Amino acid sequence: MFRLTPALFVAAASLLAAPAFSQSKADTATPSDSGLSTDVLVNGKSISRNHVQLMLTSINPDPSARGAGSEEARTAARQELVTQELLAQEARRKGLDKSAAVADQLDYQERAILSRALLQDYFEKSPVTTAELKTAYEWNRANNKIVEYKIRQILVATPDQAAIALGKLDKGEDFAAVAKVYTQDPGGQNNGGDLGWFRPDIFIDHHFTDALTSLKKGEYTKTPVKTRFGWHLLKVEDGPRAVSKPESYDALDDSAKEALYQKTVQQRIETLTAQLAAKAKLGGPGANAVARASK
């Protein structure tokens, strides 16, 4: 099964943040609604109104914060685009656009943009509905027992840092004491990495939840766990214990509804990716590793 990888999660992050992936027309300008009408010409090269809008969005994705209607903000975006265009034209004059390194970067960016465009199109045409979320909740409530664990974690940025902390634990040092010294989670530095009672079902990264649910009370992970946040060492202080479930989806609080929504989006993307992968032909030196990791 092709799971939602950290990179793909980031690519979809802004989609996950908005129910049904709805955005205002002002924030999703396309050639059909903004036209490709020229806003600025730089040595005859057009910078369109859509380019200006995209620059505004890249500067600040939050429309209310970026002042989308502010002429001052639009002028700043134009200035940045003109600067970029002048530099790009000079790079082309020098032939830098023909270099293999630049071609690789353009290919990488195109792949990311197209994958995001596909997800946007997919969820616009088939949005996650409240009815779908209610059905998912009812099924989960009937079939999945919800449990929680009282845990501590040590979170670091690199595998080498994780190995150092793990070495301390393997020598018998107290987990909380090691966490106070090594964890890079700001809150954990003060409380020995205490995360309190934690529900695995609301955390998207399966590597984290798989490692957590494999532990018994008093045990810690013998192998650091990699997520998009960094490298984790986990210890179960207590649990698992059963968690009572609200009778219906409507009884959930907003944070629980959002968690269910994000998990449903994740499952949709994983299913779509698996369908595409089933029809794909993989080759090259890394193909076998990809196939193994995707199972």
N, C-alpha and C positions, 0 to 999 in steps of 0.2 A: 504493500500500500504506500503510495506517495503521500507523505505527510506534509503539512504546511511548514516549510523550512523557515529559519529566522529571516533570510533575505526576502522570501516571498511574503512573510508576515509584515515586514516593513513596507513592502510595496503596496500592501493592501491596508495599511494602518489607517489611512484617512477614510477609506471605505468603511472599515469596521466602526469608525466613530459615529457614523450617521445612520440612523435607522432607514432601511430600504435604500440606502445609498443615494438619497435625494440631495441635490444641490441646486441652488438658484441658478437661473440662466446667466446671471451676471458673473457667476463663478465658474461656469463651464462653457465659456465662449467657444464656438465652433465656427468653421467657415460658413455654415448655413445661417447662423444667427448674428455673427459679427461681421461677416464678409471678410475678404482678404484686403479690404481697402487700406491703402497706405496711410500710415500715421507720420512717418519720417522717412526721408530718403538720405542714404549715406553713399556718396559717390555712385548714385543711380541704383543702389541696392535698397529694396523696400523693407522697412520695419513696419509690420501691420499692427492694427489695433489689437488683434488677437495676441500678438507677441507682447504688447504692453500689459495686457491682462494676465498672461501667463507669468510675466515677471513679477507683477503685484502679488500673485498667488504664491510664487516661490519665496518671496520675501517674507510673507506672513500668510499662512493658509487660513487664518481666521478672518473672515470678511469684516467683522465688527471692529477688530483690533487694527487692521491695516488701513481703514478709512478708504474703502474701495471707491467711493465717489469723490475723494479729495483730489483736486487738480494738482496740489503740491506733491502728493504721492505718485500720481501719474507722471509728472514731470521728472521726478527722481528715477522712476522706472525707465523712462525714455533715455535719460542721460546714461544710465547703466547699459542699456541696449546699444546706444550709439558707441560707447566706449568698447563694448564687446565686438561690435561689427568692425570698427576701425582696426582693432587688434587682429580679428579673424581675416580681414582683407590683406593685412600685411603678412600674416602667416601663409596665406595662399600665394602671395607674390613670391615668397621665399621658397615655395614648394613644400612646406611642412605638412600640408594636407595629404601629400602622397606618401608620407612615412608610415611604416608598418605599425609603429606605436600608436599613432593617431587613429589609424584605421581600426585597430583593436578597440580603442576607447569608444569610437563611434559605434562600432558593432555592439559593444557591451551596453551602451546607453540605449540604442535602438531596441535591443532585446527587453530591457527593463520597461521602456515606454510602451512597447507593444503588449507585453504581458499585463501591465496595468490597464491598458485600454481594453483588453479582452475581458478582464474581470469587471471593469466598469460597465461594459456592454452587457455582460451576462446578468449582472444584478439589476441593471435598469430594466431589462426585458423579463426577468424572473426574480423580483424582489422577495426578500424574506418577509412573510406576512405574519400578522398577529395570530391568525389561525394556525399557521405552521408551527409557531412557537408554542402555542397551547397544546397542540398534538404532541410535540416533542417533550414538553414537560409532563404531560399525562403518561406518556410511555416510560419516561425515565422514573417517574414516581412509582409506577407499578412494577418495573423490572430491575431497577438499580437501587441498591441500598446505599444511602448517603452516610459517609463516615467522616470523622475529622481526627486529626492528630495534633498533639502538642509538640512543636518542633523548635529546634534551634538550627541556624545555618551560619556558615562562614562563606561569604561571597567575595571573590577576588577576580582580578582582570585577566590573569594568565594561568596556564597550566603549571608553570614553574612555581608560582606563588601558592597554588593549591597543593602542590606536592610538598612544599615546605610545611604548610599547616597540617597536612595529613601526617607527615612524619612526626610532628609533635603529638598528635592524637594517638598514633600507633605506639608511642613510647609511654602512653598512659596519662598524659597531661589532660587536665579537665577541659572539656569542650568549651564551656563558657569562658574560661580564662584564655584559651587560645583564640576564641572569637574576638574578645576585646582587643587583642593585639593585632590580629591579622585581617579581620573582616573589613571590607571597604564599603559595606552598607552603613551609612551614617547612623541610622537608628540602632543597628546591631552593636556598634562600638560601645554604646553606653549600657546595654543590657545583656551583653554576652551572646548576641545573636538570637535572642528570644523572639520568635514570631508568634507566640501564643498558639491558640487552636486554629488549625489550618485545614481547609477542605480541598482535597486534591481535584475534585470535579470542577472547580471554578478556575483552575489554572490551565492555560492553554497548552503549554509546552509538555509534551508527553514524556520527554526524557526526565524532567523533574518529577512528575507524578509517578512514573514507573519506578524510579529509584526510591521515592518516599514510601510507596505502598509495599515495597519488597522488604522493608525494615520492620523489626520487632521492637518493642519497648526497650530502651537502653542501647540500641544499636545505632551505629553511624555508617555512612557510606564509605566503603573502602576504595572506591574509585570516584574522583571528582566528576560532577555532572555538568555538562556544557549546555547553556541556554543562551538566548540572545542577550541576557543580562550579564553574563560572565560565567565563571566556574564556581559551582556550589559544592560544599560539604554539608550534609544534613545529618541531624541526630533526632531520633524520636524519643521525647521525654515521657510521653504518655499516649495512650490510645492504641488502636483506634476505638472510637466510641460512636454509637449511632447518633444521627442528627434527625430530629423530627422534621417532616416536610409540610409546608403549607398545603392545604387541601386543593388549591387550584392555582393556575398561572396568575390569575388576577390578584391573588393574595400575596404574591411576591413583592418585595421592595424593589426600588429602581435598580439598585446595584445587582441584584440577582437576575432581574430581567435582562440587564445589559450583558451579564456574563453568559446567560443562555443564548442571547442573540449572537454574541461573538463566537460562541462554540458552534452554533448552527452555521454561521458563515464559514468557519474553518472546515467543518465537515463537508459543506457544499464544494469548497475549493479543492479539498482532497479528493472528492469523488470525481470532479471534473478533470483534475490532473491525472488521476488513475485511468480514466477513460481514454485520455489522449495518449498516455504512456503505453496502454495495451495495444494501440495501433502503431506505435512508433518502432523504429529500428535503431537500436543503440550500437555504436561501434567505438573503436578507439581504446587506448590503454586503460582509461578509467571506467569503461562501461560495466565491467563485472562488479566493481566496488559500488557503483550507483545502484545496480540491481540488488545487491545484498542489502544495502542500507534502506532500500525502499520496501523491503518485505516486512 
